[in-house]
Amino acid sequence: MAFETLAAFALATTILILIPGPSIMLTVAHATVHGARRTMLTVLGAGLACLIHVLIAATGISSLMVLAAEWFEVLRWGGVVYLVFIGVQAWRAGALAQEDATQPTRSGRLLFAEGFAVTLSNPKGIIFVAAFFPQFLDASLPPLPQFTVLSIVYLVIAGGLTAAYAFVADWAMAMFKGPRAAKLRCRLTGGVLIGGGILLAAARR
């Protein structure tokens, strides 16, 4: 694979991933409450789901998923309901939040599971890999090595940018001090989660 092709793929992937989706919205919400370091568990969960998307596309199962439209819809709407539910809970908690209040702490397993479930439930992940990757494959070369390289680059960029969102969100929230900070944190978290649910609801196969 030519370096120019790989560079073009990396640039295009970076631009597309920088556009916030449900996974990044969830990551930002977690970072504002649990901090960037603990949110890396959410990033790892999302990364595992991205890997599954890649494997599904690579093995050709993506074509069979067309026959499982109802399964996709159930999975997607399950993710929508969950994101909106925890978003509303966080928003309502803002009404009672105090600056010195202890923020609710989710277990590491739950942070990982939420990142995994929300990312896996987004059908655009498989569509992205199945439709976008082939545009950068050289027909004169074996496809598997090329697909493997593209997959590695994609996973590294996706993981790195998602982690960057977490650290930026954590840093931004650290700047908010004062009696209204806890309320703002809860309201922001709730709004971001609800927004993620809306984005997932708008996703189409």
C-alpha positions as CSV (number, residue, x, y, z in Angstrom):
1,M,0.0,0.0,0.0
2,A,1.4,3.4,-1.0
3,F,2.2,5.9,1.7
4,E,0.1,8.5,0.1
5,T,-2.9,6.2,0.2
6,L,-2.4,5.5,3.9
7,A,-1.9,9.1,4.7
8,A,-5.1,10.1,2.9
9,F,-7.0,7.3,4.7
10,A,-5.6,8.5,8.1
11,L,-6.6,12.1,7.3
12,A,-10.1,11.2,6.2
13,T,-10.6,8.9,9.2
14,T,-9.4,11.7,11.6
15,I,-11.9,14.2,10.1
16,L,-14.8,11.8,10.2
17,I,-14.1,10.7,13.8
18,L,-13.7,14.2,15.1
19,I,-17.4,14.7,14.4
20,P,-19.0,13.8,17.7
21,G,-21.2,10.7,17.7
22,P,-22.9,8.7,20.5
23,S,-19.6,7.1,21.7
24,I,-17.8,10.4,22.0
25,M,-20.8,12.0,23.7
26,L,-20.8,9.2,26.3
27,T,-17.1,9.5,26.7
28,V,-17.3,13.3,27.3
29,A,-20.2,12.8,29.8
30,H,-18.2,10.2,31.7
31,A,-15.1,12.4,31.8
32,T,-17.0,15.3,33.3
33,V,-18.1,13.2,36.2
34,H,-15.5,10.4,36.7
35,G,-12.4,12.1,35.3
36,A,-10.4,11.3,32.2
37,R,-8.3,8.5,33.7
38,R,-11.3,6.4,34.8
39,T,-13.0,7.2,31.5
40,M,-10.3,5.3,29.7
41,L,-12.3,2.2,30.6
42,T,-15.2,3.7,28.5
43,V,-12.7,4.3,25.7
44,L,-11.5,0.7,25.9
45,G,-15.0,-0.6,25.8
46,A,-15.7,1.5,22.7
47,G,-12.5,0.3,21.2
48,L,-13.5,-3.3,21.6
49,A,-16.8,-2.6,19.9
50,C,-15.0,-0.9,17.0
51,L,-12.8,-4.0,16.7
52,I,-15.9,-6.2,16.5
53,H,-17.3,-3.9,13.7
54,V,-14.0,-4.3,11.8
55,L,-14.1,-8.1,12.2
56,I,-17.7,-8.3,11.1
57,A,-17.0,-6.2,8.0
58,A,-13.8,-8.2,7.2
59,T,-15.5,-11.5,7.3
60,G,-18.4,-10.4,5.1
61,I,-21.0,-10.8,7.8
62,S,-22.0,-7.2,7.2
63,S,-23.9,-8.3,4.1
64,L,-25.9,-10.8,6.2
65,M,-26.8,-8.0,8.7
66,V,-29.1,-6.6,6.0
67,L,-31.3,-9.6,6.7
68,A,-31.2,-8.8,10.5
69,A,-32.7,-5.3,10.2
70,E,-35.1,-5.9,13.1
71,W,-32.2,-7.0,15.3
72,F,-30.3,-3.9,14.5
73,E,-33.3,-1.7,15.3
74,V,-33.8,-3.4,18.7
75,L,-30.1,-2.9,19.5
76,R,-30.1,0.7,18.4
77,W,-33.2,1.7,20.2
78,G,-32.1,-0.1,23.3
79,G,-29.0,2.1,23.2
80,V,-31.1,5.2,22.6
81,V,-33.4,4.5,25.6
82,Y,-30.4,3.8,27.9
83,L,-28.6,7.0,26.9
84,V,-31.6,9.2,27.4
85,F,-32.5,7.5,30.7
86,I,-29.1,8.0,32.3
87,G,-29.1,11.5,30.8
88,V,-32.4,12.5,32.4
89,Q,-31.2,11.0,35.7
90,A,-28.0,13.1,35.6
91,W,-30.0,16.3,34.6
92,R,-32.4,15.8,37.5
93,A,-29.5,15.2,39.9
94,G,-28.4,18.7,39.0
95,A,-31.3,20.2,40.9
96,L,-30.0,18.7,44.1
97,A,-26.3,19.0,43.4
98,Q,-24.0,20.9,45.8
99,E,-20.5,22.0,45.3
100,D,-19.2,19.7,48.1
101,A,-21.4,16.8,47.1
102,T,-19.8,13.5,46.2
103,Q,-20.3,12.6,42.6
104,P,-21.9,9.2,41.9
105,T,-19.2,6.7,41.0
106,R,-19.8,3.9,38.5
107,S,-17.8,0.8,38.7
108,G,-15.0,0.3,36.2
109,R,-16.9,-2.7,34.7
110,L,-20.0,-0.5,34.1
111,L,-17.9,2.3,32.5
112,F,-16.4,-0.3,30.2
113,A,-19.8,-2.0,29.4
114,E,-21.5,1.4,28.6
115,G,-18.7,2.3,26.2
116,F,-18.9,-1.1,24.6
117,A,-22.7,-1.3,24.4
118,V,-23.3,2.2,23.0
119,T,-20.6,1.9,20.3
120,L,-21.7,-1.6,19.3
121,S,-25.4,-0.5,19.0
122,N,-24.5,2.2,16.5
123,P,-24.9,0.6,13.0
124,K,-22.9,3.3,11.4
125,G,-19.7,1.6,12.8
126,I,-20.1,-1.4,10.5
127,I,-21.2,0.8,7.6
128,F,-18.2,3.0,7.9
129,V,-15.8,0.1,7.8
130,A,-17.6,-1.8,5.0
131,A,-18.1,1.1,2.7
132,F,-15.1,3.4,3.5
133,F,-12.2,1.0,3.7
134,P,-12.6,-0.5,0.2
135,Q,-12.1,2.9,-1.3
136,F,-8.4,2.8,-0.2
137,L,-7.6,-0.8,-1.3
138,D,-5.3,-1.4,-4.2
139,A,-6.9,-4.0,-6.5
140,S,-3.4,-5.1,-7.6
141,L,-2.4,-6.1,-4.1
142,P,-3.7,-8.8,-1.7
143,P,-6.7,-7.3,0.2
144,L,-6.2,-8.9,3.6
145,P,-2.8,-7.3,4.5
146,Q,-4.2,-3.9,3.3
147,F,-7.4,-4.3,5.3
148,T,-5.4,-5.2,8.3
149,V,-3.2,-2.1,8.1
150,L,-6.2,0.1,7.6
151,S,-7.9,-1.5,10.5
152,I,-5.0,-0.9,12.8
153,V,-4.7,2.8,11.7
154,Y,-8.4,3.2,12.2
155,L,-8.5,1.7,15.7
156,V,-5.5,3.7,16.8
157,I,-7.0,7.0,15.5
158,A,-10.4,6.3,16.9
159,G,-9.0,5.3,20.3
160,G,-6.6,8.3,20.4
161,L,-9.2,10.9,19.5
162,T,-11.8,9.5,21.8
163,A,-9.3,9.6,24.7
164,A,-8.4,13.1,23.7
165,Y,-12.0,14.1,24.0
166,A,-12.1,12.7,27.5
167,F,-9.0,14.6,28.7
168,V,-10.2,17.9,27.1
169,A,-13.6,17.5,28.8
170,D,-12.0,16.7,32.1
171,W,-9.7,19.7,31.8
172,A,-12.6,22.0,30.8
173,M,-14.7,20.9,33.8
174,A,-11.8,21.5,36.2
175,M,-12.0,25.2,35.3
176,F,-15.5,25.5,36.7
177,K,-15.4,26.4,40.4
178,G,-17.9,27.8,42.8
179,P,-21.3,26.9,44.3
180,R,-22.9,26.3,40.9
181,A,-20.1,24.0,39.5
182,A,-21.7,20.7,40.7
183,K,-25.1,21.7,39.2
184,L,-23.5,22.7,36.0
185,R,-21.6,19.4,35.8
186,C,-24.7,17.4,36.2
187,R,-26.7,19.4,33.8
188,L,-23.9,19.3,31.2
189,T,-23.5,15.5,31.6
190,G,-27.2,15.0,31.3
191,G,-27.4,17.2,28.2
192,V,-24.5,15.4,26.5
193,L,-26.0,12.0,27.2
194,I,-29.4,13.0,25.9
195,G,-27.7,14.4,22.8
196,G,-25.9,11.1,22.3
197,G,-29.2,9.3,22.5
198,I,-30.7,11.7,19.9
199,L,-27.7,11.1,17.6
200,L,-28.1,7.3,17.9
201,A,-31.8,7.6,17.2
202,A,-31.0,9.5,14.0
203,A,-28.5,6.8,12.9
204,R,-29.6,4.7,9.9
205,R,-28.2,1.5,8.5
